[in-house]
Amino acid sequence: MLMKIQKIIVFSSALFISTSILISCDHQKENKKGSVENSSPEISSKQETPAPPSFNSQNMEVKTFELKDSASGKSKGWGYDLYMDGHKTIHQPIIPGVAGNNSFKTEEQAKRTGNFAINKMKQTGNLPTIAIKELDSLGITR
């Protein structure tokens, strides 16, 4: 039984890798209009890079979640997810910037930190980094 599972895992991995390579190759053959170019020996010197994410969206929200011990079902703490335009952008099950894998003690702390991260993303236009000082000012680490 274990041998069958190992073979399935190896096969699935190989299938995933080959599919990824095929998709990558097909993507490189597309031109700006989305049509497939003729297979010519010329290589385009221009490569289109995807636009960086914009954090100016007004549709950003925090959703908290409770972490539970799988064996006992007891609460281990709280975390948050940040959504942009309905898509999960950040999954944060632990307190950022703090050594260890400590989750937030309360749902309120997770929500407060998530809202702080959203405001920081809007101000800087980048993914947020949260310093210990900022966590202290939010009442998370004191």
N, CA and C atoms as an extended XYZ file, in Angstrom:
426
Properties=species:S:1:pos:R:3:atomname:S:1:resname:S:1:resid:I:1 pbc="F F F"
N         0.824       -1.190        0.000 N   MET     1
C         0.000        0.000        0.000 CA  MET     1
C         0.874        1.262        0.000 C   MET     1
N         1.910        1.254        0.843 N   LEU     2
C         2.812        2.399        0.919 CA  LEU     2
C         3.512        2.618       -0.414 C   LEU     2
N         3.879        1.524       -1.079 N   MET     3
C         4.554        1.613       -2.376 CA  MET     3
C         3.638        2.278       -3.403 C   MET     3
N         2.339        1.934       -3.386 N   LYS     4
C         1.389        2.535       -4.326 CA  LYS     4
C         1.282        4.034       -4.084 C   LYS     4
N         1.216        4.430       -2.830 N   ILE     5
C         1.112        5.851       -2.484 CA  ILE     5
C         2.356        6.602       -2.957 C   ILE     5
N         3.526        5.996       -2.762 N   GLN     6
C         4.770        6.636       -3.203 CA  GLN     6
C         4.785        6.797       -4.722 C   GLN     6
N         4.318        5.769       -5.447 N   LYS     7
C         4.277        5.854       -6.906 CA  LYS     7
C         3.308        6.944       -7.361 C   LYS     7
N         2.175        7.054       -6.672 N   ILE     8
C         1.193        8.089       -7.024 CA  ILE     8
C         1.779        9.478       -6.789 C   ILE     8
N         2.487        9.631       -5.674 N   ILE     9
C         3.100       10.933       -5.369 CA  ILE     9
C         4.143       11.290       -6.424 C   ILE     9
N         4.990       10.326       -6.795 N   VAL    10
C         6.018       10.582       -7.808 CA  VAL    10
C         5.359       10.923       -9.145 C   VAL    10
N         4.346       10.162       -9.532 N   PHE    11
C         3.647       10.420      -10.789 CA  PHE    11
C         2.984       11.802      -10.777 C   PHE    11
N         2.312       12.129       -9.664 N   SER    12
C         1.648       13.436       -9.557 CA  SER    12
C         2.649       14.574       -9.655 C   SER    12
N         3.804       14.405       -9.010 N   SER    13
C         4.834       15.445       -9.056 CA  SER    13
C         5.359       15.625      -10.471 C   SER    13
N         5.615       14.505      -11.155 N   ALA    14
C         6.115       14.579      -12.529 CA  ALA    14
C         5.077       15.224      -13.438 C   ALA    14
N         3.814       14.886      -13.243 N   LEU    15
C         2.741       15.466      -14.046 CA  LEU    15
C         2.649       16.969      -13.799 C   LEU    15
N         2.746       17.382      -12.555 N   PHE    16
C         2.676       18.802      -12.221 CA  PHE    16
C         3.835       19.566      -12.860 C   PHE    16
N         5.044       19.017      -12.762 N   ILE    17
C         6.219       19.693      -13.320 CA  ILE    17
C         6.100       19.814      -14.828 C   ILE    17
N         5.703       18.707      -15.520 N   SER    18
C         5.604       18.789      -16.982 CA  SER    18
C         4.496       19.733      -17.414 C   SER    18
N         3.388       19.761      -16.680 N   THR    19
C         2.313       20.702      -17.016 CA  THR    19
C         2.796       22.132      -16.830 C   THR    19
N         3.528       22.389      -15.750 N   SER    20
C         4.058       23.733      -15.505 CA  SER    20
C         4.997       24.169      -16.615 C   SER    20
N         5.836       23.256      -17.078 N   ILE    21
C         6.779       23.581      -18.152 CA  ILE    21
C         6.017       23.878      -19.440 C   ILE    21
N         5.006       23.066      -19.754 N   LEU    22
C         4.216       23.288      -20.968 CA  LEU    22
C         3.496       24.632      -20.919 C   LEU    22
N         2.912       24.932      -19.778 N   ILE    23
C         2.206       26.211      -19.635 CA  ILE    23
C         3.188       27.358      -19.802 C   ILE    23
N         4.373       27.233      -19.205 N   SER    24
C         5.389       28.273      -19.314 CA  SER    24
C         5.813       28.470      -20.765 C   SER    24
N         6.006       27.368      -21.489 N   CYS    25
C         6.417       27.465      -22.890 CA  CYS    25
C         5.319       28.106      -23.732 C   CYS    25
N         4.061       27.717      -23.504 N   ASP    26
C         2.948       28.306      -24.246 CA  ASP    26
C         2.829       29.795      -23.958 C   ASP    26
N         3.051       30.176      -22.704 N   HIS    27
C         2.940       31.577      -22.324 CA  HIS    27
C         4.006       32.417      -23.031 C   HIS    27
N         5.202       31.852      -23.208 N   GLN    28
C         6.275       32.595      -23.844 CA  GLN    28
C         6.017       32.791      -25.332 C   GLN    28
N         5.195       31.938      -25.962 N   LYS    29
C         4.926       32.056      -27.383 CA  LYS    29
C         3.845       33.088      -27.694 C   LYS    29
N         3.097       33.527      -26.666 N   GLU    30
C         2.033       34.489      -26.908 CA  GLU    30
C         2.613       35.880      -27.126 C   GLU    30
N         2.035       36.610      -28.086 N   ASN    31
C         2.474       37.991      -28.265 CA  ASN    31
C         1.561       38.911      -27.472 C   ASN    31
N         1.709       40.212      -27.630 N   LYS    32
C         0.970       41.178      -26.829 CA  LYS    32
C        -0.544       41.065      -27.012 C   LYS    32
N        -1.008       40.649      -28.192 N   LYS    33
C        -2.446       40.570      -28.438 CA  LYS    33
C        -3.023       39.251      -27.962 C   LYS    33
N        -2.196       38.369      -27.477 N   GLY    34
C        -2.688       37.112      -26.962 CA  GLY    34
C        -2.738       36.019      -28.008 C   GLY    34
N        -2.347       36.299      -29.251 N   SER    35
C        -2.353       35.260      -30.273 CA  SER    35
C        -0.991       34.588      -30.304 C   SER    35
N        -0.971       33.372      -30.814 N   VAL    36
C         0.272       32.609      -30.854 CA  VAL    36
C         1.068       33.007      -32.082 C   VAL    36
N         2.361       33.266      -31.891 N   GLU    37
C         3.226       33.658      -32.998 CA  GLU    37
C         3.658       32.423      -33.779 C   GLU    37
N         4.120       32.638      -34.994 N   ASN    38
C         4.702       31.552      -35.773 CA  ASN    38
C         5.987       31.116      -35.107 C   ASN    38
N         6.310       29.846      -35.235 N   SER    39
C         7.549       29.348      -34.646 CA  SER    39
C         8.702       29.785      -35.532 C   SER    39
N         9.280       30.909      -35.225 N   SER    40
C        10.399       31.411      -36.008 CA  SER    40
C        11.638       31.414      -35.140 C   SER    40
N        12.811       31.376      -35.752 N   PRO    41
C        14.034       31.331      -34.960 CA  PRO    41
C        14.342       32.630      -34.232 C   PRO    41
N        13.626       33.720      -34.549 N   GLU    42
C        13.896       34.995      -33.895 CA  GLU    42
C        13.410       34.940      -32.450 C   GLU    42
N        14.191       35.513      -31.575 N   ILE    43
C        13.807       35.584      -30.180 CA  ILE    43
C        13.572       37.042      -29.846 C   ILE    43
N        12.430       37.325      -29.296 N   SER    44
C        12.085       38.699      -28.946 CA  SER    44
C        12.952       39.155      -27.783 C   SER    44
N        13.486       40.356      -27.897 N   SER    45
C        14.321       40.879      -26.817 CA  SER    45
C        13.455       41.510      -25.725 C   SER    45
N        12.185       41.784      -26.028 N   LYS    46
C        11.298       42.373      -25.039 CA  LYS    46
C        10.576       41.267      -24.289 C   LYS    46
N        10.607       41.350      -23.005 N   GLN    47
C         9.839       40.426      -22.183 CA  GLN    47
C         8.885       41.249      -21.357 C   GLN    47
N         7.633       40.860      -21.409 N   GLU    48
C         6.642       41.579      -20.625 CA  GLU    48
C         6.695       41.085      -19.191 C   GLU    48
N         6.822       42.019      -18.276 N   THR    49
C         6.796       41.652      -16.873 CA  THR    49
C         5.431       42.013      -16.323 C   THR    49
N         4.900       41.172      -15.457 N   PRO    50
C         3.582       41.477      -14.907 CA  PRO    50
C         3.636       42.739      -14.058 C   PRO    50
N         2.547       43.472      -14.061 N   ALA    51
C         2.475       44.694      -13.269 CA  ALA    51
C         2.497       44.331      -11.791 C   ALA    51
N         3.214       45.096      -10.978 N   PRO    52
C         3.221       44.809       -9.547 CA  PRO    52
C         1.832       45.056       -8.967 C   PRO    52
N         1.503       44.374       -7.897 N   PRO    53
C         0.174       44.573       -7.330 CA  PRO    53
C         0.000       46.003       -6.839 C   PRO    53
N        -1.194       46.517       -6.995 N   SER    54
C        -1.493       47.861       -6.517 CA  SER    54
C        -2.246       47.736       -5.204 C   SER    54
N        -1.762       48.417       -4.196 N   PHE    55
C        -2.408       48.343       -2.898 CA  PHE    55
C        -3.276       49.574       -2.641 C   PHE    55
N        -3.688       50.224       -3.723 N   ASN    56
C        -4.555       51.388       -3.586 CA  ASN    56
C        -6.024       51.000       -3.639 C   ASN    56
N        -6.290       49.720       -3.734 N   SER    57
C        -7.658       49.233       -3.844 CA  SER    57
C        -8.465       49.623       -2.606 C   SER    57
N        -9.679       50.032       -2.840 N   GLN    58
C       -10.571       50.338       -1.723 CA  GLN    58
C       -11.199       49.056       -1.182 C   GLN    58
N       -11.080       47.965       -1.925 N   ASN    59
C       -11.689       46.706       -1.523 CA  ASN    59
C       -10.680       45.811       -0.816 C   ASN    59
N       -10.154       46.309        0.280 N   MET    60
C        -9.228       45.522        1.086 CA  MET    60
C        -9.909       45.259        2.416 C   MET    60
N        -9.824       43.994        2.865 N   GLU    61
C       -10.464       43.678        4.139 CA  GLU    61
C        -9.671       42.630        4.905 C   GLU    61
N        -9.913       42.614        6.205 N   VAL    62
C        -9.280       41.662        7.115 CA  VAL    62
C       -10.330       40.638        7.519 C   VAL    62
N        -9.942       39.371        7.473 N   LYS    63
C       -10.796       38.308        7.998 CA  LYS    63
C        -9.959       37.523        8.997 C   LYS    63
N       -10.468       37.404       10.209 N   THR    64
C        -9.744       36.675       11.243 CA  THR    64
C       -10.145       35.206       11.223 C   THR    64
N        -9.277       34.378       11.768 N   PHE    65
C        -9.586       32.953       11.899 CA  PHE    65
C        -8.956       32.434       13.185 C   PHE    65
N        -9.599       31.424       13.744 N   GLU    66
C        -9.115       30.819       14.978 CA  GLU    66
C        -8.284       29.586       14.637 C   GLU    66
N        -7.146       29.456       15.302 N   LEU    67
C        -6.287       28.289       15.142 CA  LEU    67
C        -6.629       27.312       16.262 C   LEU    67
N        -6.900       26.061       15.896 N   LYS    68
C        -7.262       25.065       16.900 CA  LYS    68
C        -6.306       23.884       16.846 C   LYS    68
N        -6.070       23.298       18.006 N   ASP    69
C        -5.259       22.098       18.099 CA  ASP    69
C        -6.036       20.956       17.457 C   ASP    69
N        -5.397       20.238       16.532 N   SER    70
C        -6.096       19.190       15.802 CA  SER    70
C        -6.495       18.014       16.693 C   SER    70
N        -5.730       17.747       17.733 N   ALA    71
C        -6.035       16.614       18.604 CA  ALA    71
C        -7.125       16.942       19.625 C   ALA    71
N        -6.970       18.077       20.295 N   SER    72
C        -7.904       18.398       21.379 CA  SER    72
C        -9.037       19.323       20.954 C   SER    72
N        -8.829       20.049       19.862 N   GLY    73
C        -9.852       21.001       19.424 CA  GLY    73
C        -9.810       22.313       20.192 C   GLY    73
N        -8.858       22.440       21.105 N   LYS    74
C        -8.738       23.671       21.896 CA  LYS    74
C        -8.115       24.779       21.058 C   LYS    74
N        -8.485       26.006       21.379 N   SER    75
C        -7.973       27.173       20.663 CA  SER    75
C        -6.482       27.354       20.939 C   SER    75
N        -5.726       27.617       19.867 N   LYS    76
C        -4.303       27.913       19.994 CA  LYS    76
C        -4.041       29.399       19.763 C   LYS    76
N        -5.078       30.152       19.412 N   GLY    77
C        -4.927       31.578       19.173 CA  GLY    77
C        -5.639       31.990       17.900 C   GLY    77
N        -5.246       33.167       17.390 N   TRP    78
C        -5.918       33.762       16.237 CA  TRP    78
C        -4.908       34.222       15.191 C   TRP    78
N        -5.364       34.323       13.972 N   GLY    79
C        -4.580       34.844       12.874 CA  GLY    79
C        -5.492       35.675       11.980 C   GLY    79
N        -4.938       36.194       10.885 N   TYR    80
C        -5.762       36.970        9.959 CA  TYR    80
C        -5.341       36.726        8.520 C   TYR    80
N        -6.274       36.948        7.632 N   ASP    81
C        -6.035       36.932        6.193 CA  ASP    81
C        -6.375       38.313        5.669 C   ASP    81
N        -5.591       38.800        4.713 N   LEU    82
C        -5.896       40.065        4.054 CA  LEU    82
C        -6.389       39.761        2.652 C   LEU    82
N        -7.525       40.330        2.310 N   TYR    83
C        -8.134       40.134        0.994 CA  TYR    83
C        -8.104       41.434        0.216 C   TYR    83
N        -7.753       41.333       -1.056 N   MET    84
C        -7.811       42.476       -1.974 CA  MET    84
C        -8.749       42.098       -3.102 C   MET    84
N        -9.788       42.890       -3.290 N   ASP    85
C       -10.774       42.633       -4.330 CA  ASP    85
C       -11.269       41.190       -4.279 C   ASP    85
N       -11.475       40.679       -3.072 N   GLY    86
C       -12.012       39.339       -2.887 CA  GLY    86
C       -11.011       38.209       -2.985 C   GLY    86
N        -9.729       38.522       -3.218 N   HIS    87
C        -8.692       37.492       -3.339 CA  HIS    87
C        -7.772       37.532       -2.129 C   HIS    87
N        -7.531       36.373       -1.536 N   LYS    88
C        -6.636       36.315       -0.382 CA  LYS    88
C        -5.230       36.680       -0.837 C   LYS    88
N        -4.670       37.720       -0.212 N   THR    89
C        -3.350       38.206       -0.564 CA  THR    89
C        -2.313       37.806        0.481 C   THR    89
N        -2.700       37.850        1.732 N   ILE    90
C        -1.775       37.525        2.824 CA  ILE    90
C        -2.479       36.609        3.817 C   ILE    90
N        -1.795       35.523        4.191 N   HIS    91
C        -2.276       34.605        5.224 CA  HIS    91
C        -1.298       34.726        6.384 C   HIS    91
N        -1.767       35.205        7.538 N   GLN    92
C        -0.877       35.485        8.664 CA  GLN    92
C        -1.353       34.734        9.916 C   GLN    92
N        -0.899       33.482       10.088 N   PRO    93
C        -1.327       32.716       11.260 CA  PRO    93
C        -0.522       33.012       12.527 C   PRO    93
N         0.571       33.771       12.397 N   ILE    94
C         1.411       34.092       13.555 CA  ILE    94
C         1.635       35.599       13.622 C   ILE    94
N         2.097       36.049       14.767 N   ILE    95
C         2.393       37.469       14.939 CA  ILE    95
C         3.626       37.791       14.108 C   ILE    95
N         3.517       38.731       13.159 N   PRO    96
C         4.668       39.047       12.302 CA  PRO    96
C         5.758       39.773       13.083 C   PRO    96
N         7.014       39.496       12.727 N   GLY    97
C         8.136       40.209       13.320 CA  GLY    97
C         8.539       39.735       14.695 C   GLY    97
N         7.873       38.712       15.219 N   VAL    98
C         8.191       38.206       16.548 CA  VAL    98
C         8.784       36.812       16.393 C   VAL    98
N         9.878       36.566       17.087 N   ALA    99
C        10.522       35.253       17.010 CA  ALA    99
C         9.574       34.165       17.512 C   ALA    99
N         9.604       33.030       16.844 N   GLY   100
C         8.746       31.907       17.229 CA  GLY   100
C         7.475       31.875       16.404 C   GLY   100
N         6.650       30.923       16.691 N   ASN   101
C         5.387       30.757       15.971 CA  ASN   101
C         4.217       31.058       16.881 C   ASN   101
N         4.184       32.268       17.404 N   ASN   102
C         3.141       32.657       18.338 CA  ASN   102
C         1.972       33.283       17.592 C   ASN   102
N         0.794       32.755       17.842 N   SER   103
C        -0.398       33.347       17.241 CA  SER   103
C        -0.898       34.472       18.153 C   SER   103
N        -1.843       35.246       17.647 N   PHE   104
C        -2.426       36.328       18.438 CA  PHE   104
C        -3.276       35.724       19.554 C   PHE   104
N        -3.267       36.363       20.724 N   LYS   105
C        -4.022       35.841       21.867 CA  LYS   105
C        -5.523       36.011       21.688 C   LYS   105
N        -5.911       37.116       21.035 N   THR   106
C        -7.349       37.369       20.864 CA  THR   106
C        -7.668       37.694       19.409 C   THR   106
N        -8.916       37.538       19.070 N   GLU   107
C        -9.371       37.894       17.726 CA  GLU   107
C        -9.201       39.391       17.495 C   GLU   107
N        -9.419       40.187       18.534 N   GLU   108
C        -9.290       41.653       18.452 CA  GLU   108
C        -7.873       42.046       18.072 C   GLU   108
N        -6.876       41.385       18.677 N   GLN   109
C        -5.477       41.684       18.367 CA  GLN   109
C        -5.167       41.355       16.897 C   GLN   109
N        -5.667       40.229       16.431 N   ALA   110
C        -5.432       39.829       15.031 CA  ALA   110
C        -6.071       40.840       14.088 C   ALA   110
N        -7.291       41.242       14.370 N   LYS   111
C        -8.005       42.197       13.508 CA  LYS   111
C        -7.308       43.556       13.518 C   LYS   111
N        -6.879       44.013       14.695 N   ARG   112
C        -6.197       45.305       14.812 CA  ARG   112
C        -4.905       45.309       13.998 C   ARG   112
N        -4.138       44.229       14.080 N   THR   113
C        -2.880       44.134       13.340 CA  THR   113
C        -3.142       44.046       11.842 C   THR   113
N        -4.164       43.294       11.446 N   GLY   114
C        -4.524       43.196       10.031 CA  GLY   114
C        -4.929       44.541        9.457 C   GLY   114
N        -5.719       45.307       10.202 N   ASN   115
C        -6.115       46.648        9.747 CA  ASN   115
C        -4.905       47.578        9.662 C   ASN   115
N        -3.968       47.443       10.603 N   PHE   116
C        -2.744       48.232       10.569 CA  PHE   116
C        -1.954       47.893        9.303 C   PHE   116
N        -1.866       46.595        8.978 N   ALA   117
C        -1.138       46.156        7.779 CA  ALA   117
C        -1.782       46.732        6.515 C   ALA   117
N        -3.105       46.735        6.452 N   ILE   118
C        -3.803       47.297        5.285 CA  ILE   118
C        -3.487       48.780        5.145 C   ILE   118
N        -3.556       49.514        6.241 N   ASN   119
C        -3.252       50.954        6.183 CA  ASN   119
C        -1.812       51.191        5.736 C   ASN   119
N        -0.901       50.354        6.200 N   LYS   120
C         0.504       50.496        5.815 CA  LYS   120
C         0.692       50.186        4.323 C   LYS   120
N        -0.016       49.187        3.817 N   MET   121
C         0.054       48.842        2.395 CA  MET   121
C        -0.454       50.003        1.540 C   MET   121
N        -1.528       50.627        1.973 N   LYS   122
C        -2.091       51.755        1.224 CA  LYS   122
C        -1.140       52.953        1.241 C   LYS   122
N        -0.472       53.181        2.373 N   GLN   123
C         0.438       54.321        2.485 CA  GLN   123
C         1.720       54.116        1.685 C   GLN   123
N         2.283       52.912        1.757 N   THR   124
C         3.587       52.674        1.141 CA  THR   124
C         3.499       52.110       -0.274 C   THR   124
N         2.399       51.454       -0.591 N   GLY   125
C         2.268       50.810       -1.895 CA  GLY   125
C         3.029       49.503       -1.977 C   GLY   125
N         3.492       48.996       -0.841 N   ASN   126
C         4.257       47.748       -0.781 CA  ASN   126
C         3.630       46.786        0.211 C   ASN   126
N         4.112       45.541        0.166 N   LEU   127
C         3.701       44.592        1.189 CA  LEU   127
C         4.197       45.113        2.533 C   LEU   127
N         3.413       44.936        3.575 N   PRO   128
C         3.779       45.551        4.853 CA  PRO   128
C         4.850       44.777        5.605 C   PRO   128
N         5.678       45.526        6.295 N   THR   129
C         6.556       44.954        7.316 CA  THR   129
C         6.129       45.618        8.612 C   THR   129
N         6.035       44.833        9.643 N   ILE   130
C         5.556       45.368       10.919 CA  ILE   130
C         6.650       45.161       11.955 C   ILE   130
N         7.101       46.272       12.525 N   ALA   131
C         8.186       46.245       13.504 CA  ALA   131
C         7.642       45.989       14.908 C   ALA   131
N         8.527       45.548       15.783 N   ILE   132
C         8.158       45.294       17.184 CA  ILE   132
C         7.579       46.555       17.822 C   ILE   132
N         8.175       47.724       17.528 N   LYS   133
C         7.672       48.992       18.077 CA  LYS   133
C         6.213       49.209       17.693 C   LYS   133
N         5.896       48.903       16.423 N   GLU   134
C         4.519       49.079       15.950 CA  GLU   134
C         3.580       48.094       16.641 C   GLU   134
N         4.042       46.870       16.859 N   LEU   135
C         3.222       45.897       17.592 CA  LEU   135
C         3.010       46.356       19.039 C   LEU   135
N         4.052       46.950       19.632 N   ASP   136
C         3.921       47.499       20.988 CA  ASP   136
C         2.861       48.592       21.021 C   ASP   136
N         2.906       49.485       20.013 N   SER   137
C         1.941       50.592       19.996 CA  SER   137
C         0.512       50.097       19.766 C   SER   137
N         0.378       48.929       19.142 N   LEU   138
C        -0.941       48.343       18.947 CA  LEU   138
C        -1.398       47.534       20.156 C   LEU   138
N        -0.515       47.369       21.139 N   GLY   139
C        -0.850       46.616       22.351 CA  GLY   139
C        -0.753       45.118       22.139 C   GLY   139
N         0.001       44.679       21.167 N   ILE   140
C         0.092       43.254       20.860 CA  ILE   140
C         1.196       42.577       21.668 C   ILE   140
N         2.347       43.204       21.792 N   THR   141
C         3.491       42.543       22.425 CA  THR   141
C         3.796       43.019       23.833 C   THR   141
N         3.031       43.959       24.367 N   ARG   142
C         3.344       44.401       25.734 CA  ARG   142
C         2.658       43.554       26.748 C   ARG   142
